[in-house]
Amino acid sequence: MGFGRLAALVERRLNRSPEHTGRSKFLGLLGVLIVVLPALVVAESLRWTLDGWTYLLLQAVVLYFALSIRGLTEHGRAVSDALHSGDLEQAREQVGRIVSRKASELDEQGVAAAASESMLENGADAVFASLFWFLVAGIPGVLLHRMVNTLDAMWGYRNERYLYFGRVAARLDDVMNWIPARLTAVTYALLGNTRLAWRCWRTQASAWDSPNAGPVMAAGAGALEVSLGGPSPYASGIKQRPVLGHGPAASADTVDGALRLVWKGVWLWLVLLALFAVAGLLLRVGT
């Protein structure tokens, strides 16, 4: 991807002294501006240079590619299909492509839980957040969100090299996902076991290490009436994570259920968008 290569090049050029905290943070901010601003300027200029129908078509194309629901579905189904067929090794291989856990040490329930958590969390990050920022600011909004999300994935590590340089990208990603994450949690709650989802969100989300993933995954687990989270193997060892949700352990059906939850949420958002658009049109006609 061209943006990824550009981000990697900028990071190599700027992040040469990661131990200098203040200087590294400033260079991290500079790096974000260098890779983000040109695309935003081009995107905004298109609004004024293209005619209405052409720009509308461009918006549809950008939104289609920005929403990662097709890829999310393919990855999720690859895991659930392998689990349904009893092929644990294939399921481990497929889940290893979408999570950072040590997939070779996961049992069937662990694979299903990892895939389900990925569907719920990435549904918020890669689908609903992109849709939210498109609704707020059109093409520039969705491009900014996708670029910041990518920079956080590349620079947001809490290690010696990126701890300070990636701080701006990580915080900006947290800020941009704060409202979409909670709207996603509301969406999951409304489309599943609403009462349990609300309770899990209220009592469990704050224990998760991410302020945005906590509400999404707690509400999602409650909506699906399953238990997610808990201890899980990583390359660095077993990570003790809080349990989210309430009910039986995850299974292949849970992965399918998480995907259905995301798809239902997308349709709900699109229907609401259409209703608001029609209401706005009627108001303009009436005046």
C-alpha positions as CSV (number, residue, x, y, z in Angstrom):
1,M,0.0,0.0,0.0
2,G,1.4,3.4,-0.9
3,F,0.3,5.1,2.3
4,G,1.9,2.4,4.4
5,R,5.2,2.8,2.5
6,L,5.1,6.5,2.9
7,A,4.4,6.2,6.6
8,A,7.3,3.8,7.0
9,L,9.7,6.1,5.1
10,V,8.7,9.1,7.2
11,E,9.1,7.2,10.4
12,R,12.6,6.0,9.4
13,R,13.7,9.5,8.5
14,L,12.3,11.3,11.6
15,N,12.5,8.7,14.4
16,R,16.2,8.4,14.7
17,S,16.5,9.3,18.4
18,P,13.5,7.6,20.1
19,E,15.0,8.0,23.6
20,H,14.4,11.8,23.5
21,T,10.9,12.0,24.8
22,G,9.8,15.6,24.1
23,R,11.7,15.7,20.7
24,S,10.3,12.3,19.7
25,K,6.7,13.4,20.5
26,F,7.1,16.5,18.4
27,L,8.6,14.5,15.5
28,G,5.7,12.1,15.8
29,L,3.3,15.0,15.4
30,L,5.3,16.3,12.5
31,G,5.2,12.8,10.9
32,V,1.4,12.6,11.2
33,L,1.1,16.0,9.5
34,I,3.5,15.1,6.7
35,V,1.6,11.9,5.8
36,V,-2.0,13.0,6.4
37,L,-2.3,16.6,5.3
38,P,-1.5,16.2,1.5
39,A,-4.3,13.6,1.2
40,L,-6.7,15.8,3.0
41,V,-5.9,18.8,0.8
42,V,-6.5,16.7,-2.3
43,A,-9.7,15.3,-1.0
44,E,-11.1,18.7,0.0
45,S,-10.1,20.2,-3.4
46,L,-12.1,17.5,-5.2
47,R,-15.2,18.8,-3.5
48,W,-14.8,22.1,-5.3
49,T,-13.5,20.9,-8.7
50,L,-15.8,18.0,-9.5
51,D,-19.5,18.5,-10.5
52,G,-22.2,17.2,-8.1
53,W,-22.9,13.8,-9.7
54,T,-19.2,13.0,-10.2
55,Y,-18.4,13.9,-6.6
56,L,-21.4,11.8,-5.4
57,L,-20.0,8.8,-7.3
58,L,-16.6,9.4,-5.9
59,Q,-18.0,9.5,-2.4
60,A,-19.7,6.1,-3.0
61,V,-16.5,4.6,-4.3
62,V,-14.4,5.9,-1.3
63,L,-16.9,4.7,1.2
64,Y,-17.1,1.3,-0.4
65,F,-13.3,0.8,-0.1
66,A,-13.1,2.5,3.3
67,L,-15.6,0.1,4.9
68,S,-13.7,-3.1,5.5
69,I,-16.8,-5.3,6.1
70,R,-16.1,-7.5,3.1
71,G,-12.6,-8.4,4.3
72,L,-13.8,-8.7,7.9
73,T,-16.5,-11.2,6.8
74,E,-14.1,-13.3,4.7
75,H,-11.7,-13.6,7.7
76,G,-14.4,-14.4,10.1
77,R,-16.0,-17.0,7.9
78,A,-12.7,-18.7,7.2
79,V,-12.3,-19.3,10.9
80,S,-15.9,-20.4,11.6
81,D,-16.0,-22.7,8.5
82,A,-12.8,-24.4,9.8
83,L,-14.3,-24.8,13.3
84,H,-17.6,-26.1,11.9
85,S,-15.7,-28.8,10.0
86,G,-13.6,-29.8,13.0
87,D,-10.3,-28.7,11.4
88,L,-8.6,-27.0,14.4
89,E,-5.3,-26.6,12.7
90,Q,-6.9,-24.7,9.8
91,A,-8.9,-22.6,12.3
92,R,-5.7,-21.7,14.1
93,E,-4.0,-20.8,10.8
94,Q,-6.9,-18.5,9.8
95,V,-7.3,-16.8,13.2
96,G,-3.5,-16.2,13.3
97,R,-4.0,-13.9,10.4
98,I,-6.3,-11.5,12.2
99,V,-5.1,-11.6,15.9
100,S,-1.8,-11.1,17.6
101,R,-2.2,-14.1,19.9
102,K,-0.1,-17.2,19.7
103,A,-2.6,-19.2,17.6
104,S,-0.8,-22.5,17.9
105,E,-1.6,-22.7,21.6
106,L,-5.3,-21.9,21.3
107,D,-7.8,-24.6,21.7
108,E,-11.2,-24.7,19.9
109,Q,-12.8,-22.3,22.3
110,G,-9.8,-20.0,22.3
111,V,-9.8,-19.8,18.5
112,A,-13.6,-19.0,18.5
113,A,-13.1,-16.4,21.2
114,A,-10.2,-14.7,19.4
115,A,-12.1,-14.6,16.2
116,S,-15.3,-13.3,17.8
117,E,-13.4,-10.6,19.7
118,S,-11.7,-9.6,16.4
119,M,-15.1,-9.3,14.6
120,L,-16.6,-7.2,17.3
121,E,-13.6,-4.9,17.8
122,N,-12.7,-4.5,14.1
123,G,-16.4,-4.0,13.3
124,A,-16.1,-0.8,15.4
125,D,-12.7,0.3,14.2
126,A,-12.9,-0.6,10.5
127,V,-16.6,-0.4,9.7
128,F,-18.7,1.8,12.0
129,A,-16.0,4.4,12.8
130,S,-15.3,4.8,9.1
131,L,-19.0,5.2,8.4
132,F,-19.4,7.7,11.3
133,W,-16.6,9.9,10.0
134,F,-18.0,9.8,6.5
135,L,-21.3,11.0,7.8
136,V,-19.6,13.8,9.8
137,A,-17.1,15.1,7.2
138,G,-17.5,13.1,3.9
139,I,-14.4,12.0,2.1
140,P,-11.9,14.0,4.1
141,G,-13.4,12.6,7.3
142,V,-13.3,8.9,6.3
143,L,-9.8,9.3,4.8
144,L,-8.5,11.0,8.0
145,H,-9.9,8.2,10.1
146,R,-8.4,5.4,8.0
147,M,-5.0,7.1,7.8
148,V,-4.9,7.8,11.6
149,N,-6.0,4.2,12.2
150,T,-3.2,2.9,10.0
151,L,-0.6,5.1,11.7
152,D,-1.7,3.9,15.1
153,A,-1.3,0.3,13.9
154,M,2.2,1.1,12.6
155,W,3.5,3.5,15.2
156,G,1.3,2.9,18.2
157,Y,3.4,0.2,19.9
158,R,4.5,0.7,23.5
159,N,8.1,-0.3,22.9
160,E,11.4,1.5,23.1
161,R,11.2,2.7,19.5
162,Y,7.6,3.9,19.3
163,L,6.7,4.8,22.9
164,Y,7.1,8.5,22.3
165,F,7.2,8.9,18.5
166,G,3.9,7.1,18.1
167,R,2.1,8.8,21.0
168,V,0.4,11.4,18.9
169,A,-1.0,8.9,16.4
170,A,-2.2,6.6,19.2
171,R,-3.9,9.4,21.1
172,L,-5.5,10.8,17.9
173,D,-6.8,7.4,17.1
174,D,-8.3,7.1,20.6
175,V,-10.0,10.5,20.2
176,M,-11.4,9.7,16.7
177,N,-12.8,6.4,17.9
178,W,-14.3,7.5,21.2
179,I,-17.7,8.4,19.9
180,P,-17.9,5.7,17.2
181,A,-17.0,3.0,19.7
182,R,-19.8,4.0,22.0
183,L,-22.3,4.2,19.2
184,T,-21.1,0.8,18.1
185,A,-21.7,-0.6,21.6
186,V,-25.2,0.9,21.6
187,T,-25.8,-0.7,18.2
188,Y,-24.7,-4.1,19.4
189,A,-26.8,-3.8,22.5
190,L,-29.9,-2.9,20.6
191,L,-29.5,-5.8,18.2
192,G,-28.8,-8.5,20.7
193,N,-29.7,-9.2,24.3
194,T,-30.1,-5.6,25.2
195,R,-30.4,-5.9,29.0
196,L,-27.3,-8.1,29.3
197,A,-25.3,-6.0,26.9
198,W,-26.0,-2.8,28.9
199,R,-25.1,-4.6,32.2
200,C,-21.8,-6.0,30.8
201,W,-20.9,-2.6,29.3
202,R,-21.6,-0.8,32.6
203,T,-19.8,-3.3,34.9
204,Q,-17.0,-4.7,32.7
205,A,-15.8,-2.3,30.1
206,S,-13.7,-0.2,32.4
207,A,-11.5,-3.2,33.3
208,W,-10.4,-3.6,29.7
209,D,-7.1,-2.1,28.7
210,S,-8.5,0.0,25.9
211,P,-11.0,2.7,26.7
212,N,-12.7,2.2,23.3
213,A,-12.5,-1.5,22.9
214,G,-13.9,-2.1,26.4
215,P,-17.4,-0.9,25.7
216,V,-17.5,-2.4,22.3
217,M,-16.5,-5.9,23.3
218,A,-18.3,-5.9,26.6
219,A,-21.6,-4.9,25.0
220,G,-21.0,-7.2,22.1
221,A,-20.3,-10.2,24.3
222,G,-23.4,-9.4,26.3
223,A,-25.5,-9.0,23.2
224,L,-24.3,-12.5,22.0
225,E,-24.8,-14.0,25.5
226,V,-21.3,-15.5,25.6
227,S,-18.1,-15.1,27.7
228,L,-15.1,-13.6,26.0
229,G,-11.8,-12.3,27.2
230,G,-10.0,-14.2,29.9
231,P,-6.4,-15.5,29.9
232,S,-4.9,-15.9,26.4
233,P,-1.4,-16.9,25.0
234,Y,0.8,-14.3,23.4
235,A,4.4,-14.4,22.2
236,S,5.4,-12.8,25.5
237,G,3.5,-15.3,27.6
238,I,0.0,-15.7,29.0
239,K,-1.8,-12.4,29.3
240,Q,-4.4,-12.2,32.0
241,R,-7.4,-10.3,30.6
242,P,-10.7,-9.7,32.3
243,V,-13.7,-11.8,31.3
244,L,-16.3,-9.9,29.2
245,G,-19.9,-10.9,28.7
246,H,-21.9,-13.6,30.5
247,G,-22.7,-17.1,29.4
248,P,-21.1,-20.1,27.7
249,A,-17.6,-20.1,26.1
250,A,-17.3,-19.0,22.5
251,S,-17.8,-21.5,19.6
252,A,-18.0,-21.4,15.8
253,D,-21.6,-20.2,16.2
254,T,-20.3,-17.2,18.2
255,V,-18.1,-16.1,15.3
256,D,-21.1,-16.3,13.0
257,G,-23.2,-14.4,15.5
258,A,-20.6,-11.7,15.8
259,L,-20.6,-11.3,12.0
260,R,-24.4,-11.1,11.9
261,L,-24.3,-8.5,14.6
262,V,-21.9,-6.3,12.6
263,W,-24.0,-6.7,9.4
264,K,-27.2,-6.0,11.1
265,G,-25.6,-2.9,12.6
266,V,-24.5,-1.7,9.2
267,W,-28.0,-2.0,7.8
268,L,-29.4,-0.2,10.8
269,W,-27.1,2.7,10.3
270,L,-27.8,2.8,6.6
271,V,-31.6,2.8,7.2
272,L,-31.3,5.6,9.8
273,L,-29.1,7.5,7.3
274,A,-31.7,7.1,4.6
275,L,-34.5,8.3,6.9
276,F,-32.6,11.4,8.0
277,A,-31.8,12.1,4.3
278,V,-35.5,11.8,3.4
279,A,-36.6,13.9,6.4
280,G,-34.1,16.6,5.3
281,L,-35.3,16.5,1.8
282,L,-39.0,16.9,2.9
283,L,-38.1,19.8,5.1
284,R,-36.4,21.6,2.3
285,V,-39.3,20.9,0.0
286,G,-41.7,22.2,2.6
287,T,-39.9,25.5,3.0
